[in-house]
Amino acid sequence: MTRSARPKVFWRNFSSALLDGPAINWTSLARRAPRAIIAYVAILIALRLSLSPFMEIDEAQFVGEVGFAWNYGNSHPPLYNWLVRLALELTGWNWVLAVALVRLSLLGLYHWLCFDSARRLGGGRAGILALAASALLPQIVWMSIQTTAHTILVIVASVGIIHSLALMRSGKGIGAYVWFGIWTAVGALAKYNFFIFLTSFLIAAWMTKSIRRQLFRRPIWISIAIFVAAFTPVVIASLNAPLAATAGRMAKLSNAIGYLESLDLPHLGIDGLLSLLISTFLWSGPAVIVFLIGQVRDHPRPAPDGDADVRKVLLRTVLIGLAAFAVLVFAADYHSVAERYMAPILAPTAILIALYLPQILGARNLLAISGALYLVAPVAVAGIALFGTERFNFPFDAVSLAIRAQNPSPARIVSNRQDDAANVAALLHWPPERGGAQDIVLVWQGGDAPGDNALSHLPEDAEPIGPVTRVTAPTRNQSGKLRTFSFQRYSSQLPLPDQSSGG
């Protein structure tokens, strides 16, 4: 054999082994899956802590927002904030560790619920394929390992509802209804768009005779009692709060998207409808396409796994949710639907794909692709953080040291960027508590005087009592780039304007 022919033979043999190797032992893989999920989450947490000692924007939104309350800024129910507060108490108020633990533990819980739901409904193959499908969902494999907060919690709650249904189908009795109540409560306390999913699920369950008989039995009152007990205080608090406190995020649907503005018709959300379709495809399209390709070599195609009625309920849940959201967007003339807004509706995607599109001959390739994505995504996140200009690597430590050196008296930290203020406040241990008469330190990026955007975050009576100080320092990564921040101390007798942000 010539030297030039050897690589060709190697790759032909390698491809043949990959495509037509020994049958996959799905039972063995399913037995190892929970340990793999724990290891994956542990690696992600270690990676996050090694990349930066500061918080990115979704993590930073909780600084100053962890006191006990029933509603928080930016139209959010309380559960995620409570989880962050618990993590802070457990970690000695280490902000970066606390927010990373909450988010990435929830991501691990999502993976386990997806896996175990699919396994209970369709067997070991379905469980493993649900994990494989999750690797092809950008909101899971990419966004959730670097950002998001309430979104991952509402995804977990939605998948938890499916898991409780799987428990009912496997004969777990009263315990399954307890979990159904717990997950409905978690979803309601996570994000208000959870109710789109819950309503769609209940309608789909009612439409399916066998599921209706199993779900809507006397034990469902246990689920209702748990939900009512958990959510009633939030409802009462919301009724006593301005509408913007609970529905303010709906305004974000009115933000126009540049490339769709030409399709905007008066009083009709045509552009919003297209935005919804695009977001739906970006959320779940890649996984569906790859799984369909994986079945190309299977003749005949394998029958779907699991219970036909459960598959029907899950598919109807997604379709009803999408239809309801589409009607809302179209009738209310909304313009943009971000992928994260689709999270509760499309949360069952991985389970649905695993049940409807089982793999035989293409399974080995699909598992290889998914496994590679689970590895590549964290590496890519690390590369961007180490060599790019990620905001959570800005020199917040240098800014906080300069503020303390100039005047060590505690003050409220304010900025036109909430994550700038939060990181500096956390490093100084000066949480930006609302209200009260005390000094304010205004922080902004750049060496010029503060612009109107930064000044708008100050109370009307704020007066400068210190000089403008400029701090220039390198970012905390390998890029070597310099960033300049400025700050100035003010005095005020009025509370800060209410300009909550984050998501």
Secondary structure by P-SEA (a helix, b strand, c coil): ccccaaaaaaaaaaaaaaacccccaaaaaaaaaaaaaaaaaaaaaaaaaaacccccccccccccccccccccccccccaaaaaaaaaaaaaccaaaaaaaaaaaaaaaaaaaaaaaaaaaaccaaaaaaaaaaaaacccccccccccccaaaaaaaaaaaaaaaaaaaaacccaaaaaaaaaaaaaaaacccaaaaaaaaaaaaaaacaaaaaaccccaaaaaaaaaaaacaaaaaaaaaccccccccccccccccccccccccccccaaaaaaaaaaaaaaacaaaaaaaaaaaccccccccccccaaaaaaaaaaaaaaaaaaaaaaaaacccccccccccccccaaaaaaaaacccccaaaaaaaaaaaaaaaaaaaaaaaaaccccccccaaaaaaaaaaaacccbbbbbcccaaaaaaaaaaaccccccccbbbbbbbbcccccccaaaaaaccccccccccbbbbbbbccccccbbbbbbbbbbbbccccccccccc
